[in-house]
Each structure stands twice: as structure tokens, then as C-alpha cells.
Amino acid sequence: MAAFRWVYVACQDESEARRLARMALEKRLAACANIFPMASLFWWNGKIVDSPETALVLKTRAVLVRQLFALLKKAHSYEVPCMDALPILEMNPDCAAWLRRQTRSKR
């Protein structure tokens, strides 16, 4: 079932996460998006930053990850956006079929 991925993206706020999610969905590069508020601590410009952010999790097919990363990077507000793809090892077969249908190219 490693044909699918969760793509995690740290966003500035909920508005950005929703905008990026809609872009990915409209391009059929993702089938679903989940958005969560979070607190983040990270190194930036030589100091530790403690900041609220919003997590965007997209569900997609492995073959679409590079295209999805390119779209997100171009539209993201951060200079260096955090984007990670994690394999989905198990998935409900009905959900997997739905994800495949939703991420197919429109012809």
C-alpha cells in the first residue's frame, strides 16, 4: 500500500493552509486535506523561534508527490517551506480506491 503518501506542510496560518489545500485539490494532486493548529519551535537565522503555525496534511499518490511539492513551494509564503512525504503503509481498500479516483487526471 506504499503507493500512497501523507504530505505534511507547515503553514503560516489557517488561511494559507486552506489556500494551499484548495490549490492541490483543484489540480487533482491530492484527494483530501486536513488542517490542524499547532505550536512550532525551530531554528531560523541563528535563533530559536517559538511560533504558532498550522499543519496541512494532504493525502495523495506517491507518483504525484514531486508535482505537489513544486506547486506548494511556488505558492508558499515561507522562504524554506517544510514539506515532508510519509508513506501510508495500510489503508482501507475502499478509501484507497477513492483516493486513486480523486487524483486521476481529468481527460
C-alpha positions, 0 to 999 in steps of 0.5 A: 500500500506504499503507493500512497503518501501523507504530505505534511506542510507547515503553514503560516496560518489557517488561511494559507493552509486552506489556500494551499489545500484548495490549490492541490485539490483543484489540480487533482494532486491530492484527494483530501486535506486536513488542517490542524493548529499547532505550536512550532519551535525551530531554528531560523537565522541563528535563533530559536523561534517559538511560533504558532503555525498550522499543519496541512496534511494532504493525502495523495499518490506517491507518483504525484508527490514531486508535482505537489511539492513544486506547486506548494513551494511556488505558492508558499509564503515561507522562504524554506517551506517544510514539506515532508512525504510519509508513506501510508503503509495500510489503508482501507481498500475502499478509501484507497480506491477513492483516493486513486479516483480523486487524483486521476487526471481529468481527460 
